Amino acid sequence: MRGPWRATVLGSQVAELLRRPGRFAATGVSLLIAAFVVFGAVMAQQIVAATVVDRFRGTPDAVTLVVTGKDAADIGGAGPDAIRSAPGVAEAVGRVDGGAPVGGSAADRYLALAADPGTGPLARVRTVEGAYPSGPRQLAVDTRAAEAYGLGPGSSLTLLLPTPDGESTRRVPVEITGVVRPAATGTGEPTGYAPGPGLLRLLGLPGYSRVDVRTETPAAATGAAERIRRAVPGAVVRSGDEVRDEEARAAVADASDTLQLAGVFLAVAVGAAVLVATSTFRIVFARRVRQLALLRAVGATSRRLAAALVAEGAVVGLLAGAAGVLAAWSCARLVPPVAGRFGHGLSAPAGFPLPQAALTVLGTGLLAVLAVLAPSLTASRVSPLQALRTAASEESTVSGTGRTVLGVLCAAGAVLLARQQYAGLPEPGDTAYDRFAVLTLVVVSGGLAFLALIALGPLLVRPVLSALAVPLRRTGAAGRLAVAGVGGAPGRAASVSVVVALGVCLVGSTLTCLASLDSYERYKRTLEAPADFRLYAGEGGTLDRTIAADLAALPELADVTAFRTAEVTEDGRSATVSDLDLTTVRSGTGLTARTGALGELGPARVVVDAEHAHRLGVEAGDRVTLTSGDRPVRLTVAATLPGAGPHGVNFFVTPADLTRLGAGPAPTLITADAATDGAEGRARAHRAVTQILTGPERGDGRVVAEDAATRTGADDDLRTMATTVVLLLCLTVLVAVAGVATTASLTVVERRREFGLLRALGLGGAAVHRMVTLECALYGVLGGILGLALGLPYSYLTVRAAEVSAPFTVPAGQLAAVVAALVLVTAAAGTVPALRASRTPPTVAVARGD
């Protein structure tokens, strides 16, 4: 007769699971979070895709056929007429995309040009002011061009178009008849619109890039396509739905870049969840030592016991995965209506992605198996004699010679790789190195260092705690007991703190790298846009010496600076030298020095850019010789720059030294800023500069107006990337906090007799509450210290490898805020377990342990 199911090894484990569901629910919390964030990413991608498809506007919906030339060839100017005459075709419009520089301005400007009918179902624009062009040399401009160039109905502009022979430029005046708003998404540059025939004549083009066709009925599209191929030999005809589908897929792919980036950090969060789950299973199995020993005593083999424990972990993982998937799907269904209440239109996903859900659940079960494997093998080797003892701590199984040796080997490998990469870091100006290979090895070294931290964590906990114990002992008995409680279980403390350290390491490294790159972006912005306006002379010429004074007198301008440049040779190579005062380069984003100080520039001294400093092998205090003609001038290096110099200048000297090098008295470059911020202030300044520049008598100079949007775009992208990455990394921190809460809950269950004894000895409930809360806070402190100790060195290597000229900047305030917030969060995670511990009655101290 077969025995009851509880008599089997697996049955006994399932019975234990049913008897104490709360204890085993704790083992699945981190896995549930992992499943939630993974399937949440799937649902987020579906929401993004649905939203982009619903909002995307490219080829008009009325277009049933799109005709293009074979091998990207143009369709002749008569092509639309031939297509329009085909039976079944209701309308055909030609599209052409081009552009031309805009004349009549002191600044370089460009206007993109596109053909559009302006009205009807095939139009991509709608008129918002004035009228759409109906005659030759007429344009309608979009709202972006109208704002940027100050255009409106009745105004005019001059296009600089090539002559038919292509050897010169002709000035073509055009009339602006109206302002339009594009219906298509993704249009970014200032654009002018006109009907196809008129735009072809204006640009002198032979044909259209494509023709959009609307048939009389959708059913007529197939027959019309065949007739179009006969009417226009070599034409490629595709359906409008096919073209719109391609455009939508491209738009979704662009919008999914951030989600692809998220996948990398989701993998880190999943890894953290595995670490937390491993620690939790180890604690739970250690609590059940007597039960496992009894099974061994009645004949259960280690192999069968390990298999049962692995099966138990798989069940927990599958249940946690299913719960996480359902929670993520429910939240995803709530996102669109909640976003709509805040004015953000999001589309709901089409349906429930069953294949992705099944993979997530199965993947969570596999993660649980991986997490439970090592603890189950350790627990299955328990001696039957343990049945005669009380529950043992997992500390007896977490340390060992093998683990220490593994940790030392990983640490040695990480140090060797890091040292090798540090020795091979390039100097500013050196571009002959493989950045990707260096970053890859830095990541490998960091991975080995983290593995070493996992293996050696129990050995590192007590030394760190000994340093923290000094101030904590002054907080009273609760502080001393908290240090003793964490130090008494170093393996458990290390398991939790390592996950916290992973979060701190990643967040801190990200903030440090982004702060360094942000400093470098500001430096590059200073180089690329050192002023709102730059006035330079014609080829080989100089500027009128009075023009700087005239510009300085304009109330619309500020910070007018005139300086000279000259060509010199050093070490047989030509270079540019200038007397520009580097302290006057765009206030608020000033230059920095790699060696020396910019303020040290004086007579017989020079500031050198990074490339020439690297090639000459000089730094502050060394000497260089510059030669102009037969005039050698020996100078001492006052400072070297971390990158290129403003305006492409290589050497910076005083005006007297530049005169010694043969430079003339007239300025070769004048810079100025708008007196007031904003587009309106820049437009007023531009008009004033244009009026000052009246032609060759002013030195035939030309002004380039820097684009303010370009100067801030990189910062905006960097801030967006920083916010996205930090939010994604917070998933790892969330898993770590869940691990702290789970560990604290299990600890309270395991140490009830200890708490009861403390209560019996006179320790109040509030003191017990403070003790457990401080223990949880110590997990955050340990993780913060270990994470920063690991993250900062690798941040330095990453910054130097990614951008050799970027200064290493440590955002001390942000890092301190991250650690402080994490300590508070981990302390808060222990609030509920601490409350349970504080309610432990003193009688538990004499009760028999389970």
C-alpha positions in Angstrom: 0.0 0.0 0.0 1.3 3.4 -0.9 2.0 5.8 2.0 0.5 9.3 2.3 2.0 12.0 0.1 3.5 13.7 3.2 5.7 10.7 3.8 7.8 11.4 0.7 10.7 13.9 0.8 9.1 16.2 -1.6 5.8 15.8 0.1 7.3 16.9 3.4 8.7 20.0 1.8 5.3 20.9 0.2 3.6 20.3 3.6 6.1 22.7 5.2 5.3 25.2 2.5 1.6 24.9 3.2 2.1 25.0 6.9 4.2 28.2 6.9 3.2 30.1 3.7 4.4 33.5 5.1 8.0 32.3 5.5 8.1 31.1 1.9 6.3 34.1 0.5 9.3 36.0 1.8 11.6 34.0 -0.5 9.5 35.0 -3.5 9.3 38.7 -2.9 12.5 39.6 -4.8 11.6 37.2 -7.6 8.2 38.7 -7.9 9.8 42.2 -8.2 12.1 40.8 -11.0 9.1 39.3 -12.8 7.2 42.6 -12.4 9.9 44.8 -13.8 10.7 42.5 -16.7 7.1 42.1 -17.8 6.5 45.7 -17.0 9.2 46.5 -19.6 7.3 44.3 -22.1 4.1 46.2 -21.4 5.9 49.6 -21.6 7.2 48.7 -25.0 3.7 47.7 -26.1 2.3 51.0 -24.8 5.0 53.0 -26.5 4.5 51.1 -29.8 0.7 51.6 -29.7 1.1 55.3 -28.8 3.6 55.9 -31.6 1.5 54.1 -34.2 -1.7 56.0 -33.1 0.1 59.4 -33.2 2.4 58.9 -36.1 1.6 60.8 -39.2 3.7 60.4 -42.3 2.2 59.4 -45.6 -1.4 60.7 -45.6 -4.1 58.1 -45.0 -5.7 58.9 -48.3 -2.7 57.7 -50.3 -3.4 54.3 -51.7 -0.3 54.0 -53.9 3.2 55.3 -53.8 5.3 55.5 -57.0 9.0 55.8 -57.0 11.7 55.5 -59.6 13.8 52.4 -60.0 17.1 52.4 -58.0 16.1 55.7 -56.3 15.9 57.5 -59.7 13.7 60.6 -60.0 10.3 60.5 -61.8 10.2 63.0 -64.6 8.3 66.2 -64.3 5.6 64.8 -66.6 5.2 61.7 -64.4 2.3 62.9 -62.2 0.3 63.9 -65.3 0.9 60.5 -66.9 -0.1 58.8 -63.6 -3.2 61.1 -63.2 -4.5 60.1 -66.7 -4.4 56.3 -65.8 -8.0 54.9 -65.3 -8.9 54.5 -61.7 -6.6 57.3 -60.5 -8.4 60.2 -58.7 -5.4 62.3 -57.8 -1.6 62.2 -58.1 0.9 64.7 -56.5 4.6 64.8 -56.8 6.9 65.1 -53.8 10.4 66.7 -53.9 12.7 67.4 -51.0 15.5 69.9 -51.2 16.8 73.1 -49.6 18.9 76.2 -50.1 20.9 78.7 -48.0 19.1 81.9 -47.2 20.8 85.2 -48.3 20.4 88.8 -47.2 21.6 88.0 -43.6 24.8 88.3 -41.8 24.2 84.8 -40.3 24.4 81.5 -42.1 20.8 80.2 -42.5 19.3 77.3 -44.4 15.7 76.6 -45.4 14.6 73.1 -46.3 12.1 72.9 -49.2 9.3 70.4 -49.8 6.6 70.0 -52.5 3.0 69.7 -51.2 -0.4 70.5 -52.7 -1.3 72.4 -49.6 -5.0 71.4 -49.8 -7.0 68.2 -50.3 -6.7 64.7 -48.9 -3.1 64.3 -50.0 -1.8 67.4 -48.3 0.8 67.1 -45.5 0.3 70.7 -44.3 -2.5 73.0 -43.4 -2.4 76.8 -43.6 -2.7 78.6 -40.3 -2.0 82.2 -41.6 -2.1 83.8 -45.0 -2.6 81.7 -48.2 -0.9 78.8 -49.8 1.4 79.6 -52.8 -0.3 79.7 -56.2 2.3 81.4 -58.4 6.0 81.2 -59.3 8.6 82.1 -56.7 6.2 81.8 -53.8 6.6 79.8 -50.6 4.7 79.0 -47.5 6.9 78.5 -44.4 6.2 76.3 -41.4 5.8 77.8 -37.9 9.4 76.9 -37.0 10.8 78.9 -39.9 8.5 81.7 -39.3 9.6 82.0 -35.7 13.3 81.5 -36.3 13.7 83.8 -39.3 11.0 86.3 -38.5 8.8 85.5 -41.6 5.1 86.0 -42.2 2.6 86.6 -45.1 3.9 89.4 -47.3 7.5 89.1 -46.3 10.3 87.9 -48.6 13.6 86.2 -48.5 16.5 85.4 -50.9 17.5 81.9 -51.7 21.1 81.2 -52.8 20.7 78.6 -55.5 23.3 77.2 -57.9 23.4 78.3 -61.5 22.6 75.7 -64.2 26.3 75.1 -64.8 26.8 74.6 -61.1 29.9 76.9 -61.0 28.4 79.9 -59.2 25.4 81.0 -57.1 22.4 83.0 -58.1 20.2 85.0 -55.7 16.5 84.2 -56.1 14.0 86.3 -54.2 10.8 84.6 -53.2 7.6 85.8 -51.6 6.2 84.3 -48.4 2.4 83.9 -48.9 1.5 82.1 -45.7 2.5 80.1 -42.6 1.6 76.4 -42.4 1.6 73.7 -39.8 2.9 70.2 -40.9 0.6 67.3 -40.2 3.5 64.8 -40.3 5.4 64.0 -37.2 9.2 64.2 -37.0 9.7 67.4 -39.0 12.4 69.4 -37.2 14.2 71.9 -39.4 12.7 75.2 -40.8 10.9 74.3 -44.0 9.3 76.0 -47.0 6.5 74.5 -49.0 5.1 75.0 -52.5 3.2 73.0 -55.1 5.4 70.5 -57.0 5.6 72.1 -60.4 6.5 75.5 -59.0 9.1 74.1 -56.7 10.7 72.1 -59.5 11.1 75.3 -61.5 12.4 77.2 -58.6 15.1 74.6 -57.8 15.8 73.6 -61.4 15.3 69.9 -60.7 14.4 67.4 -63.4 11.8 65.4 -61.5 10.1 64.2 -58.4 11.5 61.8 -55.7 8.1 60.1 -55.5 4.5 60.5 -56.4 1.6 59.9 -54.0 -1.6 58.5 -55.7 -5.2 58.4 -54.5 -7.4 56.0 -56.4 -11.1 56.4 -56.9 -11.8 53.4 -54.7 -9.5 51.2 -52.6 -10.5 48.2 -54.8 -9.2 50.0 -57.9 -5.7 50.1 -56.5 -4.5 46.8 -57.9 -5.6 47.6 -61.5 -4.3 51.2 -61.2 -0.9 50.0 -60.1 -0.5 47.9 -63.3 -1.6 50.8 -65.5 0.8 53.1 -63.7 3.7 50.7 -64.4 2.8 50.8 -68.1 2.4 54.6 -68.2 5.7 55.3 -66.4 8.3 52.7 -67.5 10.6 51.6 -64.7 8.3 52.9 -61.9 8.1 51.0 -58.6 4.6 51.0 -57.2 3.8 50.1 -53.6 0.7 50.3 -51.6 0.2 53.2 -49.2 -0.5 50.8 -46.3 2.9 49.2 -46.9 4.7 52.6 -46.9 2.8 53.7 -43.8 3.7 50.5 -42.0 7.4 50.9 -42.8 7.3 54.5 -41.5 5.5 53.5 -38.3 8.0 50.7 -37.7 10.9 53.1 -38.1 9.2 55.5 -35.7 8.6 52.7 -33.2 12.2 51.6 -33.5 13.4 55.1 -32.8 11.1 55.4 -29.8 12.3 52.0 -28.5 16.0 53.0 -28.1 15.4 53.9 -24.5 13.6 50.6 -23.8 16.6 48.7 -25.3 18.8 50.6 -23.0 16.5 49.6 -20.1 17.1 46.0 -21.0 20.7 46.2 -19.8 19.7 47.6 -16.4 16.8 45.2 -16.1 19.3 42.4 -16.4 21.2 44.0 -13.5 18.0 44.1 -11.4 17.3 40.5 -12.2 20.8 39.6 -11.1 20.3 41.4 -7.8 17.0 39.6 -7.4 18.8 36.3 -7.7 21.3 37.3 -5.0 18.6 38.3 -2.6 16.6 35.1 -3.3 19.8 33.1 -2.7 20.3 34.8 0.6 16.7 34.3 1.6 16.6 30.6 0.7 19.8 30.1 2.7 18.2 31.7 5.8 15.0 29.7 5.4 16.9 26.4 5.0 19.1 27.2 8.0 15.9 27.7 10.0 14.8 24.2 9.0 18.0 22.3 9.9 16.2 20.1 12.4 13.5 19.1 9.9 16.1 18.3 7.2 18.3 16.4 9.7 15.2 14.3 10.7 14.6 13.4 7.0 18.2 12.4 6.7 17.8 10.3 9.9 14.9 8.4 8.5 16.7 7.5 5.3 16.5 10.4 2.9 19.6 10.8 0.7 21.3 14.1 0.1 20.5 13.9 -3.6 16.8 13.4 -3.0 16.7 16.1 -0.3 18.5 18.6 -2.6 16.1 17.7 -5.5 13.1 18.3 -3.2 14.5 21.7 -2.1 15.2 22.7 -5.7 11.6 21.7 -6.7 10.3 23.8 -3.8 12.3 26.8 -5.0 11.0 26.3 -8.5 7.4 26.3 -7.2 8.0 29.5 -5.3 9.6 31.0 -8.5 6.7 30.0 -10.7 4.1 31.4 -8.3 6.1 34.6 -7.9 6.5 35.0 -11.6 2.8 34.5 -12.2 2.0 37.1 -9.5 4.5 39.6 -10.9 3.2 39.2 -14.5 -0.4 39.8 -13.4 0.6 42.8 -11.3 2.5 44.3 -14.2 -0.3 43.7 -16.6 -2.8 45.3 -14.2 -0.6 48.3 -13.8 -0.1 48.6 -17.5 -3.9 48.7 -18.1 -4.1 51.6 -15.6 -1.3 53.7 -17.1 -3.2 55.1 -20.1 -6.2 56.4 -18.2 -4.1 57.8 -15.3 -1.8 59.5 -17.8 -4.8 60.9 -19.6 -5.9 62.6 -16.3 -2.5 64.5 -16.3 -2.8 65.5 -19.9 -0.5 62.8 -21.4 -2.2 60.8 -24.2 -1.0 57.2 -24.1 -2.6 54.3 -26.0 -3.5 51.0 -24.3 -1.7 47.9 -25.5 -3.6 45.8 -28.0 -4.0 42.7 -25.8 -2.3 40.4 -23.4 1.1 39.2 -24.7 0.7 35.6 -23.8 4.1 34.3 -25.2 6.1 37.0 -23.3 4.0 36.3 -20.1 4.8 32.6 -20.3 8.5 33.2 -20.9 8.6 35.6 -17.9 6.9 33.1 -15.6 9.2 30.2 -16.8 12.2 32.5 -16.6 11.4 33.4 -13.0 11.1 29.8 -12.2 14.5 29.2 -13.7 15.9 32.1 -11.7 14.5 30.6 -8.6 16.2 27.3 -9.4 19.5 29.1 -9.9 19.0 30.9 -6.6 18.1 27.8 -4.6 20.7 25.6 -6.1 23.7 26.5 -3.8 21.6 26.7 -0.6 19.9 23.4 -1.3 23.2 21.6 -1.9 24.5 23.0 1.3 21.4 22.2 3.3 21.1 18.7 1.9 24.5 17.7 3.4 23.2 18.4 6.9 24.2 15.7 9.4 21.4 13.5 11.0 22.9 14.5 14.4 21.5 18.0 13.8 18.1 16.6 14.7 19.2 16.6 18.3 20.1 20.3 18.2 18.2 23.5 18.0 17.9 25.4 14.8 21.3 26.5 13.5 22.3 29.7 12.0 23.4 29.7 8.3 26.7 31.2 9.4 28.1 27.7 9.8 27.8 27.1 6.1 28.6 30.4 4.5 32.3 30.6 5.0 35.1 28.3 3.9 38.5 28.1 2.4 37.1 27.5 -1.1 35.0 30.7 -1.0 37.9 32.7 0.4 40.3 31.4 -2.3 37.7 32.1 -5.0 37.3 35.7 -3.7 41.0 36.3 -3.6 41.4 35.0 -7.2 38.6 37.3 -8.4 40.0 40.2 -6.6 43.5 39.6 -8.0 42.1 39.3 -11.5 40.1 42.5 -11.1 43.2 44.4 -9.8 45.4 43.2 -12.6 43.0 44.1 -15.3 42.3 47.5 -13.7 46.0 48.2 -13.3 46.6 47.2 -17.0 43.9 49.6 -18.2 45.1 52.4 -15.9 48.6 52.1 -17.3 47.3 52.1 -20.9 44.9 55.1 -20.5 45.6 57.7 -23.2 46.6 61.3 -22.6 44.5 64.2 -24.0 45.2 64.6 -27.7 45.9 60.9 -28.1 43.2 59.3 -30.3 45.1 56.1 -31.3 43.4 53.7 -29.0 40.4 51.3 -29.0 37.9 52.8 -26.7 35.4 49.9 -27.0 38.1 47.4 -26.0 39.2 49.4 -23.1 35.6 49.9 -21.8 34.9 46.2 -22.2 37.9 45.2 -20.1 36.9 47.8 -17.5 33.5 46.1 -17.3 35.1 42.7 -17.0 37.4 43.9 -14.2 34.3 45.5 -12.4 32.5 42.2 -12.7 35.4 40.3 -11.2 35.6 42.9 -8.4 31.9 42.4 -7.6 32.3 38.6 -7.5 35.2 39.1 -5.1 32.9 41.3 -3.0 30.3 38.5 -2.9 32.8 35.9 -1.9 34.8 38.0 0.6 31.8 39.9 1.9 31.6 38.1 5.3 35.3 38.9 5.9 34.7 42.6 5.2 31.7 43.1 7.3 33.3 43.0 10.7 36.2 45.4 9.9 33.7 48.0 8.5 31.5 47.5 11.5 34.3 48.0 13.9 34.8 51.5 12.5 31.0 52.2 12.6 30.7 50.8 16.2 32.5 53.8 17.8 29.7 56.4 17.1 26.9 53.8 17.4 27.9 52.7 20.9 27.2 56.2 22.1 23.6 55.9 21.1 23.0 53.5 24.0 22.2 49.8 24.4 20.1 49.7 21.2 23.1 50.9 19.1 25.5 48.4 20.8 23.1 45.5 20.3 22.5 46.4 16.7 26.2 46.3 15.9 26.5 43.0 17.7 23.4 41.6 15.9 24.8 42.5 12.4 28.4 41.4 13.3 27.1 38.2 14.8 25.9 37.0 11.4 28.4 38.4 8.9 27.4 36.0 6.2 23.8 37.2 6.3 24.8 40.8 6.6 27.1 40.4 3.6 24.4 38.8 1.5 22.1 41.7 2.0 24.7 44.4 2.0 26.3 43.2 -1.3 23.0 43.8 -3.1 22.7 47.2 -1.6 26.3 47.8 -2.6 25.5 46.9 -6.2 22.8 49.5 -6.3 25.0 52.2 -4.7 27.9 51.2 -7.0 25.8 51.5 -10.2 23.9 54.6 -9.2 27.1 56.3 -7.8 29.1 55.4 -10.8 26.4 56.6 -13.2 26.1 59.9 -11.4 29.9 60.3 -11.3 30.3 59.5 -15.0 27.5 61.8 -16.0 28.8 64.6 -13.9 32.2 64.2 -15.5 30.7 64.1 -19.0 28.5 67.0 -18.2 31.6 69.1 -17.3 33.1 68.0 -20.6 30.0 68.9 -22.5 30.1 72.4 -21.0 33.7 72.6 -22.0 33.0 71.5 -25.5 30.0 74.0 -25.7 32.4 76.7 -24.8 34.6 75.7 -27.7 31.9 75.2 -30.2 29.8 78.2 -29.3 32.2 80.6 -27.5 29.9 83.5 -28.4 26.5 84.2 -29.9 28.1 85.9 -32.9 31.5 85.6 -34.5 32.6 88.1 -37.1 35.6 87.0 -39.1 37.5 88.5 -42.0 37.5 87.2 -45.6 40.2 84.9 -46.9 43.6 86.3 -45.8 42.0 89.7 -44.8 41.6 91.6 -41.6 38.7 93.5 -40.1 38.2 97.3 -39.9 39.8 98.3 -36.5 36.7 100.5 -35.7 34.2 97.8 -36.1 34.7 96.4 -32.6 34.0 99.9 -31.1 30.8 100.2 -33.3 29.6 96.8 -32.1 30.3 97.6 -28.5 28.2 100.7 -28.8 25.1 98.7 -29.7 22.8 98.2 -26.8 21.6 94.9 -28.2 25.1 93.4 -27.8 27.3 92.6 -24.8 30.8 91.2 -24.2 32.2 92.4 -27.5 35.8 91.0 -27.8 38.3 91.6 -30.6 41.5 89.6 -30.9 44.1 88.6 -33.4 45.4 85.3 -34.8 48.5 84.4 -36.7 50.1 81.3 -38.3 53.3 80.0 -36.7 55.4 76.9 -36.9 56.5 74.7 -34.1 58.7 71.7 -34.5 58.3 72.1 -38.3 54.5 72.1 -38.3 52.1 74.9 -38.8 49.7 76.0 -36.0 47.5 78.9 -35.0 48.4 81.4 -32.2 46.1 84.0 -30.7 46.0 86.7 -28.1 42.5 85.9 -27.0 41.9 86.3 -23.3 40.6 82.9 -22.2 38.9 84.4 -19.2 36.5 86.3 -21.5 35.2 83.2 -23.2 31.4 82.9 -22.5 30.9 83.6 -18.8 29.4 80.7 -16.8 31.0 78.0 -18.9 34.6 79.0 -18.7 37.6 76.9 -19.7 39.6 74.8 -17.4 43.2 73.7 -17.4 44.6 70.2 -17.4 48.0 71.3 -16.0 48.9 74.7 -14.7 46.4 77.6 -14.4 44.9 79.8 -17.1 45.4 82.8 -14.9 49.2 82.3 -15.1 49.3 83.5 -18.7 51.6 86.5 -19.0 54.7 87.8 -20.8 56.8 85.1 -22.4 54.2 82.4 -21.4 51.8 80.3 -23.5 48.7 78.1 -23.1 48.8 75.0 -25.2 45.8 72.9 -26.4 45.7 69.2 -25.6 46.8 67.8 -29.0 49.9 69.9 -29.3 50.8 69.4 -25.6 50.6 65.7 -26.2 52.6 65.7 -29.4 55.3 68.0 -27.9 55.2 66.1 -24.6 54.9 69.3 -22.6 53.0 70.4 -19.5 53.0 73.5 -17.3 56.5 74.7 -16.6 58.0 73.3 -19.8 59.3 75.4 -22.7 58.3 75.6 -26.4 59.5 77.6 -29.3 57.1 79.2 -31.8 58.4 80.6 -35.1 56.8 83.1 -37.5 58.9 83.6 -40.6 62.5 83.8 -39.2 61.4 85.0 -35.7 61.7 82.3 -33.1 60.1 83.1 -29.8 60.8 80.9 -26.8 57.9 80.7 -24.3 57.2 78.9 -21.0 54.0 76.8 -20.8 51.6 78.4 -18.3 48.9 75.8 -18.7 47.7 73.1 -21.0 44.0 72.6 -22.0 42.1 69.3 -21.6 41.0 69.5 -25.2 41.0 71.8 -28.2 41.2 75.6 -27.9 38.4 78.0 -28.8 38.0 79.0 -32.4 40.5 76.2 -33.4 43.5 78.1 -31.9 46.4 76.0 -30.7 48.5 78.4 -28.7 47.4 81.4 -26.6 49.8 84.2 -25.8 49.7 87.9 -24.7 49.2 90.7 -27.2 52.8 91.8 -26.9 54.1 88.3 -27.6 51.7 87.9 -30.6 53.2 91.2 -32.0 56.7 89.7 -31.5 55.5 86.9 -33.7 54.7 89.3 -36.5 50.9 89.7 -36.2 49.4 92.9 -37.5 47.5 95.5 -35.4 44.0 94.8 -36.9 41.8 92.2 -35.4 41.0 89.0 -37.3 38.1 87.9 -35.2 35.4 89.7 -33.2 32.9 87.9 -30.9 29.8 89.2 -29.2 26.9 88.0 -27.2 23.3 89.1 -27.2 22.5 91.6 -24.4 19.4 89.7 -23.4 18.6 86.0 -23.3 16.0 84.3 -25.4 15.1 84.1 -29.1 13.8 87.7 -29.2 17.0 89.1 -27.7 19.1 87.2 -30.2 16.9 88.3 -33.1 17.3 92.0 -32.1 21.1 91.5 -31.7 21.3 89.8 -35.1 19.4 92.7 -36.9 21.8 95.2 -35.2 24.9 93.3 -36.3 23.5 93.0 -39.9 23.0 96.7 -40.1 26.6 97.4 -38.9 28.1 95.1 -41.6 27.8 97.2 -44.7 30.2 95.5 -47.1 33.9 95.5 -48.1 34.7 98.8 -46.5 34.2 97.0 -43.2 36.8 94.4 -44.0 34.4 92.1 -46.0 33.6 90.4 -42.7 31.0 87.8 -42.1 29.1 86.8 -38.9 28.1 83.3 -37.9 25.2 83.2 -35.5 25.5 80.2 -33.1 22.3 78.2 -32.6 21.2 78.5 -29.0 19.2 75.2 -29.3 22.4 73.5 -30.4 24.2 74.7 -27.3 21.7 73.4 -24.9 20.6 70.2 -26.8 23.5 68.2 -25.6 22.8 69.1 -22.0 19.2 68.3 -22.4 20.0 64.9 -23.8 22.5 64.2 -21.1 20.0 65.2 -18.4 17.4 62.9 -20.0 19.8 60.0 -20.2 20.9 60.6 -16.6 17.3 60.6 -15.3 16.4 57.5 -17.3 19.5 55.5 -16.2 19.1 56.5 -12.6 15.4 55.6 -12.5 16.2 52.2 -14.1 19.0 51.6 -11.6 16.5 52.3 -8.8 15.0 48.9 -9.7 18.2 47.4 -8.3 17.8 49.5 -5.2 14.2 48.4 -4.9 15.2 44.8 -5.0 17.9 45.5 -2.4 15.4 47.1 -0.1 13.0 44.2 -0.5 16.0 42.0 0.5 16.5 44.0 3.6 12.9 43.8 4.6 12.7 40.0 3.9 15.9 39.4 5.9 14.7 41.5 8.8 11.4 39.6 8.8 13.0 36.2 8.9 15.5 37.4 11.5 12.7 38.5 13.8 11.1 35.0 13.5 14.5 33.3 14.1 15.5 35.5 17.1 12.3 35.6 19.0 13.9 33.9 22.1 16.7 36.4 21.9 14.3 39.3 21.9 12.3 37.7 24.7 15.4 37.4 26.8 16.3 41.0 26.2 12.8 42.0 27.3 13.1 39.8 30.4 16.4 41.5 31.2 14.7 44.9 31.2 15.1 46.2 27.6 12.0 48.1 26.7 9.9 47.5 23.5 11.0 50.9 22.1 14.6 49.9 22.6 14.1 46.6 20.8 12.4 48.5 18.0 15.3 50.9 17.7 17.8 48.0 17.7 16.1 46.2 14.8 15.7 49.4 12.9 19.4 50.3 13.4 20.4 46.8 12.2 18.5 47.4 8.9 20.0 50.9 8.6 23.4 49.3 9.1 22.8 47.1 6.0 22.4 50.4 4.1 25.5 51.9 5.6 27.6 48.8 4.8 26.2 48.7 1.3 26.9 52.4 0.8 30.5 52.2 2.0 31.3 49.0 -0.1 29.4 50.4 -3.1 31.3 53.7 -3.2 34.6 52.0 -2.5 34.0 49.8 -5.5 32.3 52.3 -7.8 34.5 55.4 -7.6 37.7 53.8 -9.0 35.9 52.2 -11.9 34.1 55.5 -12.5 37.5 57.1 -13.0 38.6 54.3 -15.4 35.3 54.6 -17.3 35.4 58.4 -17.7 39.0 58.4 -18.9 38.4 55.5 -21.3 35.2 56.9 -22.7 36.4 60.5 -23.2 40.1 61.1 -22.6 39.7 64.9 -22.2 36.8 64.8 -19.8 37.8 65.9 -16.2 37.0 63.4 -13.5 34.3 65.1 -11.4 32.9 63.6 -8.2 29.4 64.9 -7.3 30.0 64.6 -3.6 26.6 66.1 -2.7 24.7 63.8 -4.9 26.6 60.7 -3.7 26.0 61.7 -0.1 22.3 62.2 -0.7 22.1 58.8 -2.4 23.7 57.0 0.5 21.7 58.9 3.1 18.5 58.2 1.3 19.3 54.5 1.0 20.1 54.3 4.7 16.8 55.9 5.5 15.0 53.5 3.1 16.6 50.4 4.5 15.8 51.6 8.0 12.2 52.1 6.9 12.2 48.6 5.4 12.8 47.2 8.9 10.0 49.2 10.5 7.4 46.4 10.4 9.7 43.6 11.5 11.0 45.9 14.3 7.5 46.5 15.4 6.9 42.7 15.6 10.2 42.3 17.5 9.2 45.0 20.0 6.0 43.1 20.8 7.8 39.9 21.7 6.8 39.0 25.3 9.5 38.1 27.9 8.0 34.7 28.4 9.3 33.6 25.0 12.8 33.5 26.6 11.8 30.3 28.5 9.6 28.8 25.8 10.8 25.7 23.9 12.2 26.5 20.5 10.5 25.0 17.5 
